[in-house]
C-alpha cells in the first residue's frame, strides 16, 4: 500500500504531466494555425517553444515511465494447428518488427481508429517502431510515399491520430519536436492492449 506522501508525489507528477501535455497540445494547434495562415516565422517560433515543452515532458516522464511487461496483441493463426502469436512491446520497437507484425498492426489500427485511415495507421506504426525517438517529417514523408514537400499533410495526420487516441483513452502519446514527431514508449503496451480489443 502506498504511503500518503508517495501517493501525493505520484498525483503531483501526473498533474504536472497533464499540464505540460496540455501546453504541448495547445502549442501544436497554434503552430498549425500559424502555418495554415502563411506565417511560417511564427510557426517556427511556436515549434521551438513546443520542442522545449516536449523535452520537459520527456524528462518528467522518465521518473515514472517504464516499458510495461504486460500488454500484447494476439495475431490469430491462419492454420488451426498453429498457436496464436502475441506481439509484445519489445517486438514493435526498432529492427524487431517484421513485415507480418507491421501489416497486422496497420490493419488493427485501422479497425480500432476508424477515421484514421491507412496513411495515419502507417504513420502510427512508424512512430511506434521508433518509440522514444523523434522521427523527422522528411522520414515520415518518405515512409508514406507522399509527393508533397509540405509538412501540413503530416500535421493533419498527427492531429487526426491524437484525436482518435484521445477518444479511446490514450492521451499525450505523440509528442511534437522540431519538424519531427515521437511516440512515447510507455504507451506501447496500452496501445497493444487496446488493439487486442479491436
N, C-alpha and C positions, 0 to 999 in steps of 0.2 A: 504494500500500500504506500502511495506517495505521501511524503510529508507535506504540510501546508505550504512551506517555503518553496519546495520543489514544484508543487502544483502552481503556485503563483508565478514562479520563474517561467514555467512552460507556457502559461497563459500569456504572460508579458511578451515572450518571444513570438508566440503565434500572432498576437495583436500587432507587433511590430512588422512581422512578415506581411500580414494583411494590408497594413498601411503602406508599406513600400511597394507591394504589388499593385495596390490601387493607384498610387502615384505613377508607377511604371505604365500601367494601362492608360491612364489619362494622357501621359506624355506621348504614347503611341498614337492615340486618336488625334492629338494636337499636331503631331508630325504629319499624319496622313492628310489632315485638313490643309496644312500649310503646303504640302506637296501638290495636292489637288488644285489649290488656288494659284499655283505657279510661283510660290515664294520659297525657292529652293534654299536660299541662305538661311531663312528662318527654320525650315525643316531640318537642315544640318545642325543648327544650334540646339534644336529640341532633341534630335537624335543623340547628340553628345551628352546632354543632360540625362537623357534616358539611359544611356550606356553606363553613366556613373551610378544611377539608381539600380540598374541591373546587377552591377558588381556588388553593391551593398546587399542586395537580396541574396546573391550567391554566397557572400561571406557570412551573412547572418544564418543562412540555411545550413552551412557546414556544421554548425553546432548540433543540429537535430536531424540532419539528413543522413540517413544510411540506406544503402540499397537493400530493400526488404528481401528476405529469402523466399517468402511466400508470394503468391501472385503468378499464376501461369495461364497460358492459353492452350487449350487442347485442340490438336488437329485430328479430326476423326479419320481413321484409316479407311481407304477405299477397298482394301482387301479384308474380308471378315476374319481371316486367320492372323492378321497383324494387330499389334496393340496401338492404342492411341498415343500420339506423340505430344508431349507437353512442352510448349515454348516457355522458357524461363527468361527473366530479365537478362541474364548473362548471355543467352543465345541471340539476343537482339542487338547488343552493342558491338560496334566495330566490325572486324572481319568475321565474327562468329555467325553472322546472319547469312544463311544460304538462300538460294533462289526460291525454294519451296516455302520457307518461312516468310520471306518477303512477300510473295504472291498471296499467301494466306492472310498475312497481316493487312495488306491493302484491301482485300475483299472483306475482311471482318470490319475494318474501319468504315468502309462504305456502307455496310449493313447497319452498323451501330450509329454512325453520324450521318444520317440520311441526306442532309442537304450539303454535305461537304463535297461530294463528287470525287471522281478518280484522281484529279490533279491534287486536290487537298489531301487525299489519302496517301498518295505517293510522297508528298511533301512531309506529312507527319511521320511516315516510316523512315524517311531520310533523317529527319531530326532525331527520332528515337535511336537510330543506329549510331548517331554521333552524340549521344546523351552527355550532357555537361560540357560540351564543346560548341563554340559558336561556328555556325555554317554560313559562309559568305553568300550574299544574294547571287553572285555570279555562279557559284556552285549549284545553287538551287535552280537557277535558270537552265543550266546545262543538264541537270538531272531530270527536269520536267520537259526538256527539249522545247522550250518556248523560244520563239523567234524574236520576241520583244526584248529590247535592252532596257525597258522601263521597269523599275522596281515596284511600280504601283500595282501591277498584277500580283506580285508576290505578297504585297501588303494586304491586298483583298483576300487572298487565300489564308493568310495568317489570321486576319480578323474573323473570317468565317470559322476557322478551326477553333480559335479561342472562344467564340460564341457557342459553338456546338459542345465543346468540352465543358464550359460552364453549365450548360443545360443538364449534363449528366454528372455534375458534381466534382469535376476536376478543374480547379482554379489555378491560375498562375503557373501552369506547367511550361508554357512557352515564354521565353524571355527574349527581348529585343536588344541587340547590340548595335554597333555602328555598321550599318549595311550588312547585318547578319542576324541570325536567329539561333536560339538554343532551346532544346528540350531538357528539362531538369530530370536527372537520373532517378530521383526519389519517386517520380511519378510512373516509372516503367511498370512496377508490379501492380499498382492500382489500375493502370491502363489495360494490362493484360487480363486482369480480373474482370474489368468492365467488358472487354471484348468477348470474354468467355460467356457472358450473359446475352450476347447478340443473337 
